[in-house]
Amino acid sequence: MNNSFQNIILFGAPGAGKGTQAKRLLAENGYVQLSTGDLVRAEIATGSTVGQEIEKAVAAGKFPSDEVILGLVRKFYETLDPKCNGVIFDGFPRTENQARFLESMLADMGSRVHHVIILEVDVEVVKKRILGRFSCDSCGAIYNDFYHIPKNKKICDDCSGTSFTRRTDDTAEAIDKRLETFLEVTRPVLGFYEGKAKIDVVDGAEPPEKVFEVIRKILLS
């Protein structure tokens, strides 16, 4: 790892904007994104036994087991480009057990978690963000029924694609279960990082551009 390498956790409820901010940081600063959501969806796409098990859990609004997630995270780090400037953690760690695993794994590599950035967003806003989101099949541009629809509803603003997809687990029932799990299991993980990393709270309800500028200032401070 290079001397400027940083491990950064973007922390927040489902729909808080972690993925959006992670992608902005990747484009500008040469970080690599570790999204457990992406790792999980990739495993599901393989059709493996583990992938099928994960798919059932996700469809029920539950998170995959720690054992499954930790295996995917370890594999990610084993193939990490040592020249990158750092890792943005999106959706990980979700439990104290995962946080302890991450701390131990990073310590073995002579590293640690440097920043924990909390994106605070009202529950009702989160629900609208999740229920309303859909993406372009061609370029991956993200839209929302409530906040950001294409100028022409049937054509992507970025690539002129005409096919869009919504995640199958973005249902009201699944969202309620995911938020409940976040509050009961994931939110308490913040206590683990007290005194171990720099913790900052950002208003995630602000426009994405403004949230990004605040995060940039935090990382430069």
C-alpha positions in Angstrom: 0.0 0.0 0.0 1.2 3.5 -0.7 1.9 6.1 2.0 -1.3 8.0 1.3 -3.6 5.0 1.4 -6.8 5.4 3.5 -9.5 3.0 4.5 -12.8 5.0 4.7 -16.2 3.7 5.9 -19.3 5.3 4.6 -21.9 4.6 7.2 -25.6 5.1 6.9 -29.0 3.4 6.5 -30.0 1.7 3.3 -30.7 4.5 0.8 -28.6 7.1 2.7 -26.5 7.7 -0.4 -23.4 5.7 0.4 -23.1 4.2 -3.1 -23.6 7.6 -4.8 -20.8 9.2 -2.8 -18.5 6.3 -3.1 -18.7 6.5 -6.9 -17.9 10.2 -6.8 -14.8 9.5 -4.7 -13.7 6.8 -7.0 -13.8 9.1 -10.0 -11.9 11.9 -8.4 -9.4 10.4 -6.0 -8.3 7.0 -7.2 -10.0 5.0 -4.5 -11.4 1.5 -4.9 -15.0 0.8 -3.7 -15.8 -2.2 -1.6 -19.5 -2.6 -1.8 -20.8 -5.7 -0.2 -24.0 -5.2 -2.2 -22.0 -5.5 -5.4 -20.0 -8.4 -4.1 -23.3 -10.1 -3.1 -25.0 -9.5 -6.4 -22.0 -10.8 -8.3 -22.1 -14.0 -6.2 -25.8 -14.4 -6.9 -25.2 -14.0 -10.6 -22.8 -17.0 -10.5 -25.7 -19.2 -9.6 -23.6 -21.0 -6.9 -25.1 -22.6 -3.8 -23.8 -19.7 -1.8 -25.3 -17.3 -4.3 -28.7 -19.0 -4.0 -28.6 -18.8 -0.2 -27.8 -15.1 -0.4 -30.6 -14.4 -2.9 -33.2 -15.9 -0.5 -31.9 -13.8 2.4 -31.9 -10.6 0.3 -35.4 -11.2 -1.0 -36.6 -11.5 2.6 -35.0 -8.2 3.5 -32.3 -9.9 5.5 -28.5 -9.5 5.3 -26.3 -12.5 4.4 -24.4 -14.2 7.2 -21.2 -12.8 8.5 -19.4 -15.9 7.3 -20.4 -15.3 3.7 -19.6 -11.6 3.8 -16.2 -12.0 5.4 -15.2 -14.5 2.8 -16.1 -12.1 0.0 -14.3 -9.2 1.7 -11.1 -11.3 2.2 -11.2 -12.2 -1.5 -11.6 -8.6 -2.4 -8.5 -7.5 -0.4 -6.4 -10.4 -1.9 -6.9 -9.0 -5.4 -6.6 -5.3 -4.4 -4.3 -3.2 -6.6 -1.5 -2.0 -4.2 -1.2 1.3 -6.2 -4.7 2.5 -5.4 -5.1 5.4 -2.9 -7.5 3.6 -0.6 -10.7 1.7 -0.1 -14.2 3.1 0.3 -16.3 0.7 2.4 -20.0 0.9 1.3 -22.3 -1.3 3.4 -19.6 -2.9 5.5 -19.1 -3.6 8.4 -22.7 -4.2 9.3 -22.1 -6.0 12.6 -19.5 -5.7 15.4 -18.2 -9.1 14.5 -17.5 -7.8 10.9 -15.9 -4.7 12.4 -13.5 -6.8 14.5 -12.7 -9.0 11.6 -11.9 -5.9 9.5 -9.7 -4.5 12.2 -7.8 -7.7 12.6 -7.3 -8.1 8.8 -6.1 -4.6 8.3 -3.8 -4.8 11.3 -2.1 -7.9 9.7 -1.4 -5.6 6.7 -0.1 -2.8 8.9 -3.1 -0.6 8.2 -6.4 0.5 9.9 -9.7 2.3 9.4 -8.9 6.0 9.0 -12.3 7.7 8.6 -15.9 6.8 9.5 -18.3 9.1 7.7 -21.9 8.9 8.8 -24.6 10.0 6.3 -27.6 10.9 8.4 -31.0 10.9 6.5 -34.6 10.9 7.7 -36.3 7.5 7.5 -39.1 8.8 5.2 -36.5 10.2 2.8 -34.7 6.9 2.8 -37.9 5.0 1.9 -38.6 7.4 -1.0 -35.0 7.0 -2.3 -35.3 3.2 -2.3 -38.8 2.7 -3.5 -38.4 5.3 -6.3 -35.0 4.3 -7.6 -34.3 2.6 -11.0 -31.3 2.5 -13.3 -30.4 2.4 -16.9 -29.5 -1.0 -18.2 -27.0 0.4 -20.6 -24.8 2.7 -18.6 -26.0 2.2 -15.0 -27.2 5.8 -14.5 -29.4 6.0 -11.4 -32.8 7.7 -11.4 -35.7 8.2 -8.9 -39.4 8.6 -9.3 -39.5 11.3 -6.6 -36.3 13.2 -7.1 -34.6 12.6 -10.4 -36.5 11.3 -13.5 -35.0 11.3 -17.0 -36.0 14.4 -19.1 -37.8 12.0 -21.4 -39.2 9.3 -19.1 -38.4 6.5 -21.6 -34.8 7.7 -22.5 -31.7 7.8 -20.4 -30.2 11.3 -20.1 -26.6 10.0 -20.2 -26.6 7.3 -23.0 -30.0 7.5 -24.6 -30.7 3.9 -23.5 -34.4 2.9 -23.4 -34.3 0.0 -20.9 -34.5 0.5 -17.2 -34.4 -1.9 -14.2 -35.6 -1.8 -10.6 -34.0 -4.0 -7.9 -36.3 -6.9 -6.9 -35.6 -6.4 -3.2 -36.8 -2.7 -3.3 -40.2 -3.4 -1.8 -41.9 -1.6 1.1 -41.8 -4.8 3.2 -38.2 -5.6 2.5 -37.2 -2.0 3.2 -38.9 -1.9 6.6 -37.0 -5.1 7.5 -33.7 -3.7 6.3 -34.1 -0.5 8.2 -35.1 -2.4 11.4 -32.0 -4.6 11.0 -29.9 -1.5 10.5 -31.1 0.2 13.7 -30.9 -2.9 15.8 -27.7 -4.5 14.5 -25.6 -2.0 12.4 -26.1 1.3 14.1 -24.5 0.1 17.4 -21.3 -0.7 15.4 -20.4 3.0 15.6 -19.5 2.5 19.2 -16.8 0.1 18.2 -15.0 2.9 16.3 -15.0 5.4 19.1 -11.3 6.3 19.6 -10.2 4.0 16.8 -11.0 6.3 13.8 -11.9 9.8 12.9 -15.8 10.0 13.0 -17.7 12.7 11.1 -21.5 13.2 10.7 -22.8 14.6 7.3 -26.3 15.6 6.4 -27.1 13.0 3.7 -30.4 14.7 2.9 -28.6 17.5 1.2 -28.1 17.4 -2.6 -25.4 14.8 -3.6 -23.0 17.6 -4.9 -23.1 19.4 -1.5 -22.7 16.1 0.4 -19.7 15.3 -1.7 -18.0 18.6 -1.1 -18.4 18.1 2.7 -16.9 14.7 2.5 -13.9 15.9 0.4 -13.2 18.6 3.0 -13.3 15.9 5.8 -10.8 13.7 3.9 -8.4 16.6 3.3 -8.5 17.7 7.0 
